[in-house]
Amino acid sequence: MTAQVGPRREFDVLVIGSGIAGLAAALAAAGEGRSVAVVSKEGELSECNTNYAQGGIVYRGEGGIELLERDIVSAGCAINFGEAVRVVCEEGPRAIEDILIRKSRVLFDPDGAGGLDLTQEAAHSTRRIIHVKDHTGAAIEKGLLGQAGHVDRIAFFTGHCAVDLITNSHHARLPEERYRPTRVIGAYVFDERREEVSIFFAPRVVLATGGVGNLFLHTSNTPGASGDGIAMANRSGAEIINAEYVQFHPTILYHRDVKRFLISEALRGEGARLMNRRGEYFLEKYNPAMKDLAPRDEVARAIFYEMEATDAGYVFLDARQVSRVDLKTRFPSIARQCREIGIDIAREPIPVVPAAHYFCGGIKVDLSGRTNIPGLYAVGESACTGVHGANRLASVSLLEGLVWGTRAGRDAALSGPAGDDAVRTDIPDWISPRPEEEIDPVLVYQDLHNIRSTMWNYAGIVRNRKRLARALSDFNYLSHRVEKFYRQARLTRTIIELRNAVLTASLIIRAAQANRDSLGCHFVEKG
């Protein structure tokens, strides 16, 4: 069936994505009196990486802002943007108190003494992370959705997959527009249920599309994390930076029947230790000072080398010696999932393996979330604010999403007039190819599998120049084939994601090739 032309809709602000950053942006813009559309390609708004975040969100701890800044910069290998780090440290606690605790009524775990319980994760020098058991992200997502659901100015569109951003210079039929400065004025959006493509006009578009984890064979991310925002922004001319810095989470549950289940770093913060198949605790060999609380990139590489040395597909996380907390009370989701596959985490070690987790690079933005393209903002994991540098400090990402989502939403609401009616009138409806090719799902699946396998094997935890060169050569061929297929095939979400995936994967490979220095979560073997 040919993709039909859907209705034209107009809003003051269009937010693409419904995680913590997107919802924070929508709430901030609506709070300034603007009409907002929140678009999600998922059937449920809560189906996003935020919803699956376990460990917690950075709040307050001993040493205050200065110590937190030092920890963030240390984890990021000192290539962080200092001003951005200061913003997240200063504004973060107030945003948590105002937006999450007071307005969204998120009930963080108490400490029994009138305060909030604080935990610690890798590379933090003190306890400063608040949590809701081991499902903090789900509690935050539920709270924000509950708050946003009562705001009349926010309209939600589920099952709507953004196809491309609309710019005046590329899409308007008026010849004069190609000579004027490029600005974003909306997006083409595919309604999967109705099989129609609508135009969502908005003078301010906020990309909050999440990360790139699903470009790798093993990931903690939801299936929708396919680099959509990165690709759309790149096609519109936005800058992408630090794309080589892909963080791998050290501990994903290893089991044939369970995919994408993360074992929170907070478990190691409470005293769990990593152990190889020979029963040896091995982190002290790689980082004698921090051991199991070393930065994530170091821990992931240590596991990689231990698996290689012992010819094993996994290592163990041993929580049997944890005594500070009751494991089944503090980590109910982890205990329940492990119990379902026959593991009692208080008595047996948990098999784990590293997996692609967080994208430290992304669309370059300023302190208000603005990109170099007027009208376009990016927030959350799809954006690169400079907070994370070469490696993200644990539990800072939710905080960054909250702070920058709020900043971007407010700036978008207060930034000037709504745009030029004549240009909007001149934008053509979506044009489907005629005749369309029917999609062979096996071919699409194989292309996606090739991307994920190539990224995992050639641009994963440990890289080298030969592998990166091979990957780029493979993607140069594949990208031409996929783009031709996209222009001829019947439009589907899978085709949209495939097109975005091959472009974003290529951007990561090129950035990795250009950076010869191992730093943070970009590790290149010599030779």
Secondary structure, 3 states (H helix, E strand, C coil): CCCEEEEEEECCEEEECCCHHHHHHHHHHHHCCCCEEEECCCCCCCCCHHHHCCCCEECCCCCHHHHHHHHHHHHCCCCCCHHHHHHHHHHHHHHHHHHHHHHCCCCCCECCCCCECCECCCCCCCCCEECCCCCHHHHHHHHHHHHHCCCCCEEEECCEEEEEEEEHHHHCCCHHHHHCCCCEEEEEEEECCCCEEEEEECCEEEECCCCCHHHCCCECCCCCCCCHHHHHHHHHCCCEECCCCEEEEEEEECECCECCCECCCHHHHCCCEEECCCCCECHHHHCCCCHHHCCHHHHHHHHHHHHHHHCCCCEEEECCCCCCCCHHHHCHHHHHHHHHCCCCCCCCCEEEEEEEEEECCEEECCCCCECCCCCEEECHHHEECCCCCCCCCCCCHHHHHHHHHHHHHHHHHHCCCCCCHHHHHHCCCCCCCCCCECCCHHHHHHHHHHHHHHHHHHCCCCECHHHHHHHHHHHHHHHHHHHHHHHHECCCHHHHHHHHHHHHHHHHHHHHHHCCCCECCECECCC
